[in-house]
Amino acid sequence: MNQRDPTRVLIVDDSASVRQTLVTILEGAPDIRVIGTAADPFIAARRIQEEVPDVILLDLELPRMDGLTFLRKIMAQRPIPVIVCSALTEAGSRTLFDVLEAGAVDVVSKPRIDTRQFLVESSVRVCDAVRAAARAKLRPGRLESRRIEKKLTADAVLPAPSPNRAVAETDRIVCIGASTGGTEALRDVLEQLPRDCPGLVVVQHMPEHFTAAFARRLDGLCTIAVKEAVEGDLVLPGQALIAPGGRHLLLQRTGNRYSVSVKEGPLVSRHRPSVDVLFRAAARCAGANALGILMTGMGDDGATGLLEMRRAGALTVAQDEESCVVFGMPKEAIERGAAAKVVPLDRIHHEILRFGAMPALRQPA
């Protein structure tokens, strides 16, 4: 696909109203074109024979063949970037992990039309997911879109860090941001960490109703403890807190310890939770006692925040291009001078352990 050509999308969903809503959202973006829709996988297969799309938006509950089975057939026979577009629920999250492991690039919530704000935000998320999927490296085996181009910064949630503010001595802490491709990349990193590693706070771009199950899945796979963050949780060694979908996650200092705050708020850098919000909070309250890591993902969320962390004295790391599913967020951070180091995915856990072995400092933020 020529980079100037529109991204061609095939929509597979058994609901006519959902198909029409998605068509309207996607056709509102000048760089995206819907080449067809299908009510079930058999119709979709015939459409693909006529014209191969750049991206497929796929529901899971479909007649004649379920979406997971269809995804596995696509990835085995003719790999195409697939985004699962589902009515996400806690009960269905196990299947969603299966589709990510089967090769789906991303998961988004089906757009709802019950409120204008939800529909506007759905438009942003769906269109951005399509753009990211079109550029993704495949692993083996808007209705109002033109009115919402303005992108808010972390200023919408909290002010910038003061250059002369003192930071008391505290434990070391690791802040990680990821988006497209991040669910499996985070698993690769967190599985390598021992129980005596520094406390971690993680923003992974992910819909509501998915993050709690995602955290439980990681908790069952990793030596460290992993949980979805709730208001007031302490950041403890040997534990990772995952930002809840649809909420911003902020770091704050409570005495000489860190805790988190879960906040409502607008989309920041087109996301909620936003990596920029977490990283800015870390720059404000942790300074040189923090390590910031920006991993695979489309767009630039986290690049500004990582630069703020570096200017506050933090160590900063970006994932390298070769190991990224989408080299967007790390690329932006590198180009802005935010990343002190650029490392492959399989070296990120070493950076965390090396950082954790350093003594905590008292320094200006």
N, C-alpha and C positions, 0 to 999 in steps of 0.2 A: 504494500500500500504506500503510495506516495504520501509524504507527510502533509501535503496540502489538500489531498483528497478527503472528502468526508468519511468518517468511520461508518461502515455499513453494519446495521444491526438487524438481527432476526429476533422477534419476540415470540416466546413459546409459553402460552398460558391458556387455560381452558375457559377463563372468564372474558367475555366480550368487552365488558366495561373496563376491566383492568387493561386489556390489550389497547383499547382506545385511549385510555388515560396515559399509558406509557408512550404511545405513538405521539400524542399531543406534546408531552414533556420533551421527548427526544427531538421531534421535528422543530421545536422552539430553539434548539441549539444549532447555529449555522455550520458547525463542524461535524454534525452527526446526521445520518440519513437512515431511516427505517426502510429496509428492502423487502420486508414481508412480516407477516404474523402467522402463527399456527396454533390451533387449539389442542393438538396432541403431538407426540413425538413422531408418529408416522407421517403426518402432514409436514412436520418440520424437516424430516429426512428428505422428502421430495423437494422442498424448497431449497435445501442445501445442494441437491443435485443440479438445480437450475442455476443457482448463484451462491457461491460460498461467502458467508458473511465474515466480517472482521471480528465481530463479537456476537454472542448469543445471550439474551436475557431469558433465563429458564426458571419456571415454577417447578416445585417439587411434586405437588399433588396433581397428577394429570391422568386422563383416561387412557386406557389401553396399554400404557407403559409408564411407570413412575419416573420422575425426573432424575433420580440417582442412577437408575439403570441406563437411561438415555445418555447421561453424562459419561458414564463408564464406556459406553459404546463409542461415543464421539472421541474420547481421549485415546481409545485403543485403535480406532480406524482412521480418523482424520482430525487430529488435535486442533481445536479452535478455542480461543479464550471464551470462557463461560462465566457469567455472573448469575448466581442464584438470586432470584427475586421472589421472596416468600413472605407470607404472613407469619412473621417470626413469633414463636411462643417458647416458653421455657420447656414445655413438654417435647417440642420438636427439635430441640437444640442438638440432640445426639445425631440425628440425621444430618444436620447442617455440618457437624464436624466430619461426618463421613464424606460429604460432598467436597469439602476443602481437601481432605486427604485423597480424594479421587481426582483432584486436579482443577477444581473450580478456582478462579482467580480471586473472587470476592463474593460477599453476601450482602444484600441490601434488603430493607423492608419494602413491601409493596406500598406504593403511595396511597394515602387515604385522602378523601376529599371532604372529611368532616369539618376541618378548619382550614382557612386559607394559609395560615402560617405553616401548618404541617405540610401542606401541599407544596408550598414554596421551598421549604427545606428538603422535602423529598426530591424535588426537581434538581436541586444542587447536588445532592448525594448520588442520584441515579446517573446524571450526566457526567459527573466527575469519575464515577466508577467505570463507566463505558470508556472514557478517555484513557484511564489507567490500564484497563484490560487490553485495549488495542496496542499498548506498548509493552505489555508484560512478557517476560520470558516464561514460557510454559514449563511447568515441572513435568517429568515423565509421568508415565502411568497414571420543555417545561412550560407548564401553563403560564407561569410568570417569569420564565427564565431570563428574559431580557431586562427585567427590572431589578435583578438581584446580583448584578455583576460586582457591585462594590463589596470589597472584602474587609471585614473588621479585623483589627489587630488585638493583641492582648490588652490594650488600653481599655477595651470595652468591659473587662472583668476586674483588672487591678492595675494600679499605676506602675510605672517603670521603677527599677531598683535605684536607690540613692547611691551615688558613687562614694559617699563618705560615711556610710552607716556601718557601725561596728557589729561584728557577729561573734557571739559567745562560743566557747568551745563546745562542740557537740560530736556525736558519732558521725562517721562518714556515711554518705547516702548516695544511691545510684538512681538516676532518672532516665527512663528509656521511652522513646517515641517511635511508633511504627504505623504503617498503613497497609497498602496493598502488598500481599505476600508476607505480612508480619505475623500472622497467626502461627504458621509453621516455623518461621525464623525465630520467634520468641521461644517456642518450644525447644529448638536446637540450643539456644543460649541457656535457658533456665534449667534444662536437664543436666547441664554440666556443673552447676553450682553446688557447693557443699553447704551444710547447715550453718557454718560460721562465716558465711559471706556477708557483706554489708546489706542493710535493708534496701529494698528496691521499690520504686513507684513507677508504674507503667501506664502510658496512654497508648492504646491500640485502637485505631479508628474502627468502630464496630457498632452495630445497631443496638437499641434497647432490647432487653429480654434475652440477650445472647451472652453478655459479659459474665454473668454469675456462673452459667454453665461452663463457659470457657475457662474461668478461674478454677472451677472444680475439676475440670479435665486435667489442667496442668498440675493441680495439687496431687492428683493421683499418679502422675507420671514423674514428678520431680522429687528430689530429696528435700529441697526447701519447701516451706509452706507457701501456698498461693491462695489468695482470696480476693473477691470483689471488695473494693474499698467502700466503707460507710463512714459517715460523718464522725470525726474524732478518733478514728483508728490511729494507733501509734505505729510508726515505722520502725520495725524491729529487725535486728540481724537475723538472717536465715529466713526471711519472709518477703514475698512480693505482693504488693497491693495493685490490683488492676482497676483502672478507672471505669466506673459504670457507664454503659452506653447512654447517650443522651444527657450527660451531666459533665461539667468541667471538674477537674480534680486539681486542687491547690495544695501545696506543701506549706506548713507553718511550723514555727518552733514553739514548743511548750516546755518552758524551763530550759534544760539542756538536752531535750529530746525533740524529735520531730513527730508531728501528727499530720493528718490530712483533713481537708475540708472539701465537701462535695457541694457544688453550687449549680443553680440554674443560671441561665444567661444566654446571650445570642450566640450564633455561630461565630467562631473566631478562626480566621484563616480557612473559612468554609467548613469548619468542623466543630462538633461538640460531642465528646471531649476534644479539646485542642492541645496539641503538644506545646505550642507556644505559651499557653497559659501555665501549664505545669513548669516548663523551663524558666519562665519569668519568675514564678514563685520561688523556685530553687535558687535563682540568682539573688533574689531579695533576702532570703533567710538562711541560706547555706553557704554561699560564696565558695571559697576554696575547699570546703569540706564536701563538695558535690562532684560527681562524675555525670556528665550528660552524654547520652548515646542516641544518635539518630539513625534509624534503620530504614529498610526498604519502604517505598511508598511514592505515590504520585503527588505532585504539587510542591508547595514550599512550607507547609505547616511544620514548625519546629526550627526552621533555619534562623529566623530572627531570635527566637528564644535561646538557641544554642550559642549564638553570638553574645547575647546578654550574659549567659553563664560564663563564657570564656573571659569576658571583660571583668566579671566579678571574681575572677581567680580560679574558677572551676576547671578541671580537666575535661576535655571534650573530644568525642570520637564520632566518626561517621563510617557507616558500612561502605565497602568498596563497590564499584560498579559491577564487577564480575559476579559477585555473590548476591546481588539484589534482584528481586523479581521485577521491580520498577525502580530505576535509578533517578528519582525525581527529588524527593526531600533531601537525601544525602548530598546530591549534586548541588542543590541550591546552597546548602550549608558550607560546602567546600568552596564554592565560588565566592561566598561572602566572607571567607576567612574565619568561619565559626569553628571549624574542626581542627584541633591541634594534631590529630592522628586520623588516618584512613586505614581501616583494617578489614580483612575478609570476615565473613560471618563466623567461621570456625575459630577465629582468634578473639572474638568479643568477650567471651567468658574469661580469657586470660587477662584482658584489660581490667575487668571487674575485680579479679582476685589480686592483681598487682596493686590496684588502687586501695583495696580493703586492707592491705598490709601496711599502708602508710599511716603514720600517726595523725590524729585529728589536729587541726590548727585553730588558732585564734587570729583572725585577719579581717581587713576591711572588706565589705561586700561590694 
